[in-house]
Amino acid sequence: MSFLEECRKHFSTTSLYDLLNLKRCDSLTQSSIKKAFYKLSMQWHPDRFNSVSEEQKQIVTAKFQIINKAYAILGDKEKRKIYDETGIVDDDVVTDDVDWMAKWRLIFKKVTIDDIKKFVEEYRGSDEEKKDVKRAYEKHGGDMSRIMDDIMGATYEDEDRIRKILVNMIENHEIVATKVFTNEPKSRKDKRMKAAKKEAKEAEKALKEIVDREGTNSLEALIQKRQLKRSQDSFLDNLLSKYSGTKKPRRSK
């Protein structure tokens, strides 16, 4: 499978600009491209998905690599110019022989649980998140399952909040109501919530087993080393409080 075919498979596009959620224009700066790359790579960073199934991990890793490959082209002025003129992607640039995680860490500092948590908390409820919610709605035609997957740090607990944002946008004529959004069957939402809660329950069970076996100090150490649950899940703080006796950290509004 070619690189562009991988892009279509995992991101439903063969445009590297669309993939990084960028608008192709003459005024687009390298700084803006890097910012978009960082944001999307944080969303699909493998360290955030340690508790998912092996199959899901493979998908996340593939997406992370594709994002890095896209930036390897658009982040280089000469390669970007060639891509803009021809639409061709050099296979040598996007080879699987590259350690894309190592390359990512050369560009950005090594990400930690605290980095991700801070990034997500500052993003949640921001104007930038609202723009992304709007973009995801238009991209997916109002499909809430896909919208929720597209919004960085969003969990099932954020769904009602995100839905309200979209309803307000519809009422203000910022976006057009779709049947997929307005007529979503309750059974589909319930199925989505059930799957998310199941994942959360499995993560809680794994954490409790570690606490029972190795104690709370080990739990906190493992969390700091990013070997457990995705940091943005709101129940993570509750688990720390429940099993280590620490107070739940105050979250940003």
C-alpha positions as CSV (number, residue, x, y, z in Angstrom):
1,M,0.0,0.0,0.0
2,S,1.4,3.4,-1.0
3,F,1.7,6.3,1.5
4,L,-1.2,8.2,-0.1
5,E,-3.4,5.1,0.1
6,E,-2.6,4.8,3.8
7,C,-3.6,8.4,4.2
8,R,-7.0,7.6,2.5
9,K,-7.5,4.5,4.7
10,H,-6.8,6.2,8.0
11,F,-7.8,9.8,7.4
12,S,-10.1,9.6,4.4
13,T,-8.0,12.0,2.3
14,T,-4.9,11.9,0.1
15,S,-4.2,15.6,0.7
16,L,-1.4,16.2,3.2
17,Y,-2.9,19.6,3.9
18,D,-6.3,18.2,4.7
19,L,-4.7,15.5,6.8
20,L,-3.0,18.1,9.0
21,N,-6.2,20.2,9.0
22,L,-4.6,23.0,7.1
23,K,-5.8,25.2,4.3
24,R,-3.4,25.3,1.4
25,C,-2.6,28.9,0.6
26,D,0.3,31.1,-0.2
27,S,0.2,32.7,3.3
28,L,0.6,29.4,5.1
29,T,3.8,29.6,7.1
30,Q,6.1,26.8,8.2
31,S,5.4,27.8,11.8
32,S,1.6,27.2,11.2
33,I,2.4,23.8,9.7
34,K,4.5,22.8,12.6
35,K,1.8,23.9,15.1
36,A,-0.8,21.8,13.2
37,F,1.6,18.9,13.2
38,Y,2.2,19.1,16.9
39,K,-1.5,19.3,17.7
40,L,-2.5,16.3,15.6
41,S,0.5,14.3,16.7
42,M,-0.5,14.9,20.3
43,Q,-4.0,13.7,19.5
44,W,-2.7,10.4,18.2
45,H,0.5,10.0,20.3
46,P,0.9,6.3,21.1
47,D,1.7,7.1,24.8
48,R,-1.9,8.2,25.2
49,F,-3.3,4.8,24.2
50,N,-1.5,2.2,26.4
51,S,-4.7,0.7,27.7
52,V,-6.4,-0.1,24.4
53,S,-6.3,-3.4,22.5
54,E,-3.4,-4.5,20.4
55,E,-5.4,-4.0,17.3
56,Q,-6.3,-0.4,18.3
57,K,-2.6,0.3,19.2
58,Q,-1.6,-0.7,15.7
59,I,-4.2,1.7,14.2
60,V,-3.0,4.5,16.5
61,T,0.7,3.8,15.6
62,A,-0.2,3.9,11.9
63,K,-1.9,7.2,12.3
64,F,1.0,8.7,14.3
65,Q,3.4,7.6,11.6
66,I,1.3,8.9,8.8
67,I,1.1,12.3,10.5
68,N,4.9,12.4,10.9
69,K,5.4,11.4,7.3
70,A,3.1,14.2,6.2
71,Y,5.1,16.7,8.2
72,A,8.3,15.3,6.8
73,I,7.1,16.7,3.5
74,L,5.2,19.8,4.4
75,G,7.6,20.8,7.1
76,D,10.5,21.0,4.6
77,K,10.3,23.9,2.2
78,E,11.8,22.2,-0.8
79,K,9.9,19.0,-0.4
80,R,6.7,21.0,0.1
81,K,7.4,22.9,-3.1
82,I,7.8,19.7,-5.1
83,Y,4.6,18.3,-3.5
84,D,2.7,21.5,-4.3
85,E,3.8,21.4,-7.9
86,T,3.5,17.7,-8.7
87,G,1.3,16.1,-5.9
88,I,4.0,13.4,-5.8
89,V,5.3,12.0,-2.6
90,D,8.9,10.7,-2.5
91,D,8.8,7.1,-1.1
92,D,12.3,7.6,0.4
93,V,11.0,10.4,2.6
94,V,8.0,8.4,4.0
95,T,9.8,5.0,4.4
96,D,8.9,2.7,7.3
97,D,12.6,2.3,8.0
98,V,12.6,5.6,9.9
99,D,12.0,5.6,13.7
100,W,9.2,8.2,13.6
101,M,8.9,8.4,17.4
102,A,12.6,9.2,17.7
103,K,12.3,11.8,14.9
104,W,9.3,13.3,16.7
105,R,11.3,13.7,19.9
106,L,14.0,15.5,18.0
107,I,11.5,18.1,17.0
108,F,9.6,18.3,20.3
109,K,10.6,17.5,23.8
110,K,9.8,14.1,25.2
111,V,6.1,14.1,26.1
112,T,5.0,13.3,29.6
113,I,1.7,12.6,31.3
114,D,1.7,16.2,32.7
115,D,2.5,17.7,29.3
116,I,-0.5,15.9,27.7
117,K,-2.8,16.7,30.6
118,K,-1.9,20.4,30.5
119,F,-2.2,20.6,26.8
120,V,-5.6,18.9,26.8
121,E,-6.9,21.0,29.7
122,E,-5.9,24.3,28.1
123,Y,-7.5,23.1,24.8
124,R,-10.8,21.9,26.3
125,G,-13.4,24.7,26.1
126,S,-11.1,27.0,24.1
127,D,-12.0,28.8,20.9
128,E,-9.5,26.5,19.2
129,E,-11.6,23.5,20.3
130,K,-14.8,25.1,19.0
131,K,-13.1,25.6,15.6
132,D,-12.1,21.9,15.6
133,V,-15.6,20.8,16.6
134,K,-17.0,22.8,13.7
135,R,-14.4,21.4,11.3
136,A,-15.1,17.8,12.5
137,Y,-18.8,18.3,12.1
138,E,-18.5,19.5,8.5
139,K,-15.9,16.9,7.7
140,H,-18.0,14.0,9.0
141,G,-21.4,15.3,8.0
142,G,-22.6,15.5,11.7
143,D,-21.6,11.9,12.6
144,M,-21.1,12.2,16.3
145,S,-19.1,8.9,16.6
146,R,-16.5,10.3,14.1
147,I,-16.7,13.8,15.6
148,M,-15.9,12.5,19.0
149,D,-12.9,10.5,17.6
150,D,-11.6,13.7,15.9
151,I,-11.7,16.0,18.9
152,M,-8.5,15.8,21.0
153,G,-8.9,14.7,24.5
154,A,-12.7,14.1,24.2
155,T,-14.3,11.3,26.2
156,Y,-17.8,10.2,26.5
157,E,-18.3,12.7,29.4
158,D,-17.6,15.5,26.9
159,E,-20.3,14.4,24.4
160,D,-23.2,16.4,25.7
161,R,-21.0,19.5,25.9
162,I,-19.8,19.1,22.4
163,R,-23.3,18.4,21.1
164,K,-24.4,21.7,22.8
165,I,-21.6,23.6,21.0
166,L,-22.9,22.2,17.7
167,V,-26.6,22.9,18.4
168,N,-25.6,26.5,19.2
169,M,-23.7,26.7,15.9
170,I,-26.7,25.4,14.0
171,E,-29.0,27.9,15.7
172,N,-26.6,30.7,14.9
173,H,-26.4,29.5,11.2
174,E,-22.7,28.8,11.5
175,I,-23.3,25.2,10.3
176,V,-26.1,23.4,8.5
177,A,-28.1,20.8,10.4
178,T,-27.8,17.3,9.0
179,K,-30.1,14.3,9.4
180,V,-27.2,12.2,10.7
181,F,-26.8,14.7,13.6
182,T,-30.3,15.7,14.4
183,N,-31.9,12.3,13.9
184,E,-29.2,10.1,15.5
185,P,-30.9,7.0,17.1
186,K,-30.6,6.8,20.8
187,S,-29.4,3.3,20.4
188,R,-26.3,4.5,18.5
189,K,-25.4,7.0,21.3
190,D,-26.0,4.3,23.9
191,K,-23.7,1.9,22.0
192,R,-21.0,4.5,21.9
193,M,-21.3,5.3,25.6
194,K,-21.3,1.6,26.5
195,A,-18.1,1.0,24.6
196,A,-16.4,4.0,26.2
197,K,-17.5,2.9,29.7
198,K,-16.3,-0.6,29.1
199,E,-12.9,0.7,28.2
200,A,-12.8,2.9,31.3
201,K,-13.9,-0.1,33.5
202,E,-11.1,-2.3,32.0
203,A,-8.5,0.4,32.7
204,E,-9.8,0.8,36.3
205,K,-9.5,-3.0,36.8
206,A,-5.9,-3.0,35.5
207,L,-5.0,-0.1,37.9
208,K,-6.6,-1.8,40.9
209,E,-4.7,-5.0,40.2
210,I,-1.4,-3.1,40.2
211,V,-2.3,-1.4,43.4
212,D,-3.2,-4.7,45.1
213,R,0.0,-6.3,43.8
214,E,2.6,-3.5,44.1
215,G,1.1,-0.7,46.2
216,T,0.2,2.9,45.5
217,N,3.7,4.1,45.1
218,S,4.2,1.7,42.2
219,L,0.9,2.9,40.7
220,E,1.9,6.6,40.7
221,A,5.4,5.7,39.3
222,L,3.9,3.8,36.5
223,I,1.5,6.6,35.7
224,Q,4.3,9.1,35.6
225,K,6.2,6.8,33.2
226,R,3.2,6.8,30.9
227,Q,2.7,3.1,31.1
228,L,-1.0,3.2,31.9
229,K,-4.3,4.8,30.9
230,R,-4.6,7.8,28.6
231,S,-4.0,10.8,30.6
232,Q,-7.0,12.9,29.4
233,D,-9.6,10.5,30.8
234,S,-11.3,12.3,33.7
235,F,-11.6,9.2,35.8
236,L,-7.8,8.9,36.1
237,D,-7.7,11.6,38.8
238,N,-10.6,9.8,40.6
239,L,-8.6,6.6,40.6
240,L,-5.5,8.2,42.0
241,S,-7.6,9.6,44.8
242,K,-9.4,6.4,45.4
243,Y,-6.4,4.1,45.6
244,S,-3.6,6.4,46.8
245,G,-5.5,8.6,49.2
246,T,-4.4,11.8,47.4
247,K,-6.8,14.6,46.7
248,K,-8.2,14.9,43.2
249,P,-6.4,17.6,41.3
250,R,-8.4,20.7,40.5
251,R,-9.1,20.8,36.8
252,S,-9.0,23.9,34.6
253,K,-12.4,25.3,33.5
